[in-house]
Amino acid sequence: MKTQKAAPRPPIHMIDSEAEALSNLALSVEDRLPDVSAMLIEEISRATLHARQAIAPDVVTMGARVEFVDEASGADRTVEIVFPREADIATGRISILTPVGAGLIGLGTGQSIVWPDRDGHERRLTIVAVSQPRD
């Protein structure tokens, strides 16, 4: 029987202070959301960390608006990655504690990741564009 090898994950970059806040958040929901918590912690642990002013502008950070394509469905979506208390799916603000939010953080324009959705199905998400929040 042939086993399918998991697709390698692309390199990701995160803001050091955000990585710390997201680690604390993931640990705080470990009992309630074990799968998303584990995925987010894994992504943080493999990220290259940068000071806020040194992160590339086309990298998905907290508060960034990101346009991506779900290659399984062909759907093109634009969302803003936010903390749970700011989430509002009706306005396109998705929580970092969703599978999509955890999968997109740290990716840059043009990168793709194979990532599970809420039902555990693998999907390839490809970043089309990133815009940073205005200070």
N, C-alpha and C positions, 0 to 999 in steps of 0.2 A: 504494500500500500504506500502510495506516495503522499508525503505530508507537504502542505503548502507552506512555504516560507513567508513570514510576515514581511511586508514591504518596508524597506529601511525608512526611518523618519528623517526628514530634512533637518539641517541645523537650524536652531532658533536662537533668538536674541531677546533679552528682557532687561527692563530697567531694574537695577538692584533693589531699590526701595519697594517697587511693585512686587518683585519676586518674594520679598519677605512678607509683605501684607497678604499676598495670595497664598503663601505657605500656611500662614496662621489661619486664614479663612478656610482652606482645604482641611486642615486638621480639626477645625471647630465643627465641621459637618461630616466628619468621617463616619459616625454612627448612623446618621440620617441618609447620607448620599455616598455610600462607600465606593461605588464605581467611579463616579465623577471625581471624588476626592483623590482616589488613587491615580487617576489619569492626570489630573492637574499637578499633583506632587511629582509624578514621573517627568512631566514636561519641564517643570521648574528645575528639577535636578539635572537635566541634561542641557539646559540653556546656558549660553554665554551671557554673563551679566555685564551691564554697562551703566555708567552714570546717566541720568536723565538727558543731560545736554549732549551726550555722545552717541545716543541711539539714532540709527538711521531713520529719516522721516517716513520711509515706506514700510516700516515694521509695525505690526499690530500690537498696540499697547492698550492699557485700560483707557477708555474714553475715545478710542480711535473709531472712525467709521471705516468699515471694510466692505468692499464689494468682492464677492466670491461666487464661483460656480460650483454647484453640486453636480459633479459629472455623471452620477447615477441617474439623475432626473433631468439634467440639462438646465435646471433652474438657476437663474442669476439672481442673487440676493444681495442687498446692502443692509448691514446691521451696525449697531454701535455696541461695543463690548463694555459692559458696566458691572458694578458690584450689585449683588442681589437686591438690595433695597431700592435701587434705581431702575430695575428692570421693568419694561413695559412692552410686551410683544407687539401691541397695537401701533406703537410708534417706532418699532424696529430696534428697541433697546433690549439686548439679550444679556442674560446673566453669564458671568464667567463660570458659574456653577452648572451650566448646561453642557452637554457633550460638544456642541458646536463652539461655544465660547471657549472651552478648555482646549479644543483642537486648533483654533485659529490664533490664539495668543502666541506672540513671538515669531510668527511667520512673516515673510516679506513678499512684496509684489512679485508675481510669477512663480512662487513656490506652491507645491501641492503636498497634501498629506492624506494618507489613507487612514480613516478615523471611524470609529463606531458611532452610530446614531443612537437615539433613545431605545430602539428595539434591538440593538446589538448588531445591526447590519453594517458591514464595512462600506464606506463611501469615500470617494476621492474628492477633496475640497481643494480648489485652486484659487489663490488670491489674484484678483484682477487689479484692484487699486486700494490704497490706504490713504486716508486723510486724518491728520492729527487734530485734536481739539485745540481751539484757540485759548491761549492763557488769558 
